[in-house]
Amino acid sequence: MNRSLLLRELRSNSTSLLVWTAIITFLTTATMSLYGIFLENNVKILAMISILPEGALQFKGVSDINDLFSVLGFYSANNVIYMLVLGSIYSISLSSNILLKEEYGRTAEFLLSWPVTRGQVFFSKLAVVVINILLINLVTAVAGYISLETCKKEPYNVDAFLIMSLYTLLLHFFFAALGLFISVLIKKPKPVTTLSVALVMVLYFVYTISNITPDLSWAGYVSPYKFIDLDVVNPVYRIDLINILYFTLLPFLLIFISLRIYLRKDIYL
């Protein structure tokens, strides 16, 4: 790892980090501010929700309408798009472009003039991805906790909130590793943001379809969202070892393969 390159990359990616963090934090806190109104109009809202197709609730990770009336259930259901989807889009967009940007920006020659090895370049940029993902998750999790504490009408399971936050962090690391893997496979250097965003949306769509279509339940296992447990109001909600292994081993494998390919691939100047 090269300290100068690490700091350079942190500075160059700081603006996007601030923007994405601000957007997700704002959406989370703004949504949670509606919880009191939701409870006050629970009869009308319940009647409206009851006529929605099951798929509309499954899309937001809700299996029981009554879960929405607990502050943690409301938080989970209404922030799943912000935390799990937008956060994943940020993670994969960052990682899929961080190794390629010098190539498609025609500045690779400048980077290669540095007294650094390809391995140092790879791990320096990987460290930037990890640091940025940790920061955005820390800030949004703290904002979520403050929102829960501010809006709660009764006690909730803080451990369940922490577990869900851990799953969110691991999901973002997975998409970051996937983004790195995609970037080293690209032969002609070009931005891959569109491809990365599309991949996140397709995987979330597959997960949702598998939840609402029994005959396609098997398809959900191709999506990492299948390994995120959103049933936070369940009294026995806990960390699942299989899920942790999935989000630990697969990203490490993707990063290892990405490194091997990156060390050997041609760099376009």
DODREN-971829 format. One line per 3 residues: number of its first residue (from 1); their letters; for each residue x, y, z of C-alpha. Coordinates in Angstrom, 2 decimals. Last residue first. Layout:
<recs>
NUM	A	X:Y:Z  ... $
</recs>
This chain:
<recs>
269	LYI	-1.98:4.52:-21.50  -3.98:1.30:-21.52  -2.83:-1.10:-18.80 $
266	DKR	-2.53:-4.70:-19.95  -3.67:-7.28:-17.42  -1.32:-9.42:-15.32 $
263	LYI	-1.37:-7.88:-11.84  -5.01:-6.90:-12.34  -6.05:-10.52:-13.01 $
260	RLS	-4.48:-11.85:-9.82  -5.86:-8.94:-7.79  -9.38:-9.43:-9.14 $
257	IFI	-9.24:-13.15:-8.30  -8.28:-12.36:-4.70  -10.91:-9.62:-4.44 $
254	LLF	-13.65:-11.92:-5.74  -12.60:-14.69:-3.33  -12.52:-12.29:-0.39 $
251	PLL	-15.97:-11.02:-1.39  -17.32:-14.60:-1.52  -15.84:-15.74:1.79 $
248	TFY	-17.12:-13.02:4.09  -20.62:-12.19:2.86  -21.48:-15.85:2.37 $
245	LIN	-19.90:-16.86:5.69  -21.93:-14.19:7.48  -25.14:-15.36:5.82 $
242	ILD	-24.47:-18.98:6.77  -23.72:-17.96:10.37  -27.05:-16.16:10.77 $
239	IRY	-26.92:-13.22:13.16  -30.05:-12.92:15.26  -33.78:-12.22:15.15 $
236	VPN	-35.42:-14.49:17.74  -38.08:-11.94:18.76  -38.83:-11.23:15.05 $
233	VVD	-39.16:-7.48:14.66  -36.00:-7.32:12.54  -37.28:-9.61:9.79 $
230	LDI	-34.92:-8.00:7.27  -32.50:-10.94:6.99  -30.02:-10.22:4.21 $
227	FKY	-28.86:-13.42:2.50  -31.44:-13.21:-0.27  -30.16:-9.71:-0.99 $
224	PSV	-26.96:-11.32:-2.27  -28.90:-12.47:-5.35  -28.34:-15.83:-7.06 $
221	YGA	-30.18:-17.45:-4.14  -33.38:-15.63:-5.04  -33.84:-17.81:-8.10 $
218	WSL	-34.85:-20.77:-5.91  -38.04:-18.94:-4.89  -39.17:-18.93:-8.51 $
215	DPT	-42.15:-21.26:-8.16  -43.13:-19.50:-4.95  -43.38:-16.10:-6.68 $
212	INS	-43.49:-13.17:-4.25  -40.09:-13.65:-2.62  -38.30:-14.81:-5.78 $
209	ITY	-39.57:-11.72:-7.59  -38.09:-9.47:-4.90  -34.68:-11.15:-5.00 $
206	VFY	-34.59:-11.04:-8.79  -35.47:-7.33:-8.68  -32.68:-6.67:-6.17 $
203	LVM	-30.19:-8.50:-8.40  -31.40:-6.59:-11.45  -31.14:-3.25:-9.64 $
200	VLA	-27.59:-3.90:-8.46  -26.52:-5.08:-11.92  -28.05:-2.04:-13.61 $
197	VSL	-26.10:0.27:-11.31  -22.85:-1.50:-12.16  -23.49:-1.53:-15.91 $
194	TTV	-24.30:2.18:-15.89  -21.22:2.96:-13.79  -18.85:1.06:-16.07 $
191	PKP	-16.73:3.98:-17.26  -14.46:2.96:-20.13  -11.21:1.06:-20.59 $
188	KKI	-11.49:-1.61:-23.30  -10.66:-4.98:-21.74  -13.07:-4.84:-18.82 $
185	LVS	-12.51:-7.93:-16.67  -10.53:-5.98:-14.07  -13.47:-3.61:-13.58 $
182	IFL	-16.05:-6.36:-13.07  -14.03:-7.93:-10.24  -13.56:-4.57:-8.55 $
179	GLA	-17.30:-3.96:-8.72  -18.05:-7.39:-7.28  -15.76:-6.64:-4.34 $
176	AFF	-17.59:-3.36:-3.75  -20.92:-5.15:-4.09  -19.92:-7.60:-1.37 $
173	FHL	-18.56:-4.83:0.86  -21.90:-3.04:0.57  -23.73:-6.22:1.58 $
170	LLT	-21.41:-6.62:4.57  -22.22:-3.09:5.75  -25.96:-3.66:5.36 $
167	YLS	-25.74:-6.95:7.25  -23.94:-5.15:10.07  -26.62:-2.45:10.17 $
164	MIL	-29.29:-5.16:10.39  -27.39:-6.72:13.29  -27.11:-3.34:15.03 $
161	FAD	-30.84:-2.69:14.65  -31.64:-6.15:15.99  -29.40:-5.49:19.00 $
158	VNY	-31.30:-2.25:19.65  -34.55:-4.17:20.02  -37.27:-1.55:20.46 $
155	PEK	-38.72:0.32:23.43  -41.98:2.25:22.97  -43.06:5.43:21.19 $
152	KCT	-39.85:5.69:19.18  -39.31:8.74:16.97  -36.23:10.34:18.52 $
149	ELS	-34.48:7.12:19.46  -35.17:5.64:16.04  -33.98:8.77:14.27 $
146	IYG	-30.80:8.88:16.38  -30.14:5.24:15.51  -30.69:5.86:11.80 $
143	AVA	-28.36:8.85:11.81  -25.73:6.75:13.58  -26.21:4.01:10.98 $
140	TVL	-25.99:6.54:8.14  -22.73:7.99:9.48  -21.10:4.63:10.17 $
137	NIL	-22.23:3.12:6.88  -20.90:6.04:4.85  -17.61:5.94:6.74 $
134	LIN	-17.07:2.19:6.48  -17.83:2.28:2.76  -15.36:5.12:2.25 $
131	IVV	-12.63:3.35:4.22  -13.11:0.05:2.36  -13.05:1.71:-1.07 $
128	VAL	-9.96:3.73:-0.17  -8.25:0.58:1.11  -8.98:-1.15:-2.21 $
125	KSF	-7.35:1.78:-3.98  -4.19:1.41:-1.92  -4.35:-2.38:-2.29 $
122	FVQ	-4.49:-2.26:-6.08  -1.86:0.46:-6.49  0.49:-1.32:-4.10 $
119	GRT	0.05:-4.56:-6.04  0.69:-2.76:-9.28  4.02:-1.64:-7.86 $
116	VPW	4.79:1.92:-6.84  7.52:4.43:-7.70  5.01:6.67:-9.52 $
113	SLL	5.40:6.90:-13.29  2.65:4.30:-13.63  0.14:6.81:-12.29 $
110	FEA	1.16:9.46:-14.80  1.03:6.94:-17.66  -2.46:5.92:-16.55 $
107	TRG	-3.74:9.45:-17.13  -5.80:8.76:-20.27  -9.09:9.25:-18.41 $
104	YEE	-10.29:5.83:-19.57  -7.12:4.28:-18.14  -6.73:6.45:-15.05 $
101	KLL	-10.39:5.83:-14.15  -10.18:2.05:-14.40  -9.05:0.97:-10.94 $
98	INS	-11.45:3.27:-9.07  -14.31:2.78:-11.51  -15.84:-0.52:-10.39 $
95	SLS	-15.11:0.18:-6.72  -16.93:3.50:-6.48  -19.92:2.48:-8.59 $
92	ISY	-20.22:-0.81:-6.68  -20.30:0.90:-3.30  -22.57:3.79:-4.30 $
89	ISG	-25.09:1.45:-5.92  -24.99:-0.76:-2.83  -25.74:2.20:-0.58 $
86	LVL	-28.62:3.20:-2.84  -30.04:-0.34:-2.72  -29.56:-1.55:0.85 $
83	MYI	-29.66:1.68:2.83  -32.03:3.83:0.79  -34.29:1.12:-0.61 $
80	VNN	-34.52:-0.71:2.72  -35.28:2.55:4.52  -39.05:2.32:4.62 $
77	ASY	-39.39:-1.29:5.64  -36.53:-1.39:8.15  -37.43:1.89:9.85 $
74	FGL	-41.12:1.00:10.06  -40.23:-2.40:11.55  -37.90:-0.70:14.03 $
71	VSF	-40.57:1.82:15.05  -43.21:-0.86:15.42  -46.37:-0.20:13.42 $
68	LDN	-44.90:-1.45:10.15  -44.58:-4.97:11.53  -48.38:-5.16:11.56 $
65	IDS	-48.37:-5.46:7.77  -46.49:-8.77:7.98  -43.85:-9.95:5.47 $
62	VGK	-42.31:-6.54:4.73  -39.05:-6.45:2.73  -39.94:-3.32:0.79 $
59	FQL	-40.61:-5.19:-2.44  -42.40:-7.79:-0.33  -44.96:-5.15:0.58 $
56	AGE	-45.75:-4.26:-3.03  -45.64:-7.95:-3.95  -48.48:-8.73:-1.58 $
53	PLI	-50.78:-6.60:-3.70  -52.05:-3.43:-2.04  -55.58:-3.47:-0.67 $
50	SIM	-54.38:-3.99:2.92  -52.07:-0.98:2.68  -54.96:1.45:2.24 $
47	ALI	-56.95:0.00:5.13  -53.84:0.00:7.32  -53.23:3.64:6.41 $
44	KVN	-56.75:4.64:7.38  -56.56:2.81:10.71  -52.95:3.86:11.41 $
41	NEL	-53.57:7.58:10.98  -51.89:8.67:14.22  -49.28:5.93:13.84 $
38	FIG	-48.22:7.07:10.36  -48.13:10.70:11.47  -45.69:9.73:14.24 $
35	YLS	-43.57:7.72:11.80  -43.30:10.57:9.29  -40.05:11.89:10.79 $
32	MTA	-38.57:8.47:10.01  -38.83:9.19:6.29  -37.03:12.51:6.57 $
29	TTL	-34.30:10.95:8.72  -33.62:8.18:6.22  -33.89:10.33:3.10 $
26	FTI	-31.55:12.94:4.59  -28.97:10.37:5.69  -29.03:8.65:2.28 $
23	IAT	-28.58:11.93:0.41  -25.93:13.34:2.76  -23.88:10.16:2.64 $
20	WVL	-24.08:10.05:-1.16  -22.98:13.69:-1.46  -20.20:13.44:1.13 $
17	LST	-18.76:10.28:-0.43  -18.99:11.78:-3.92  -17.01:14.79:-2.73 $
14	SNS	-14.37:12.75:-0.90  -13.43:10.57:-3.87  -10.52:12.68:-5.12 $
11	RLE	-9.31:13.35:-1.59  -9.34:9.69:-0.57  -7.60:8.77:-3.82 $
8	RLL	-4.74:11.19:-3.19  -4.45:10.05:0.43  -4.10:6.41:-0.63 $
5	LSR	-1.67:7.27:-3.42  0.57:9.10:-0.96  0.33:6.28:1.59 $
2	NM	1.23:3.49:-0.84  0.00:0.00:0.00 $
</recs>
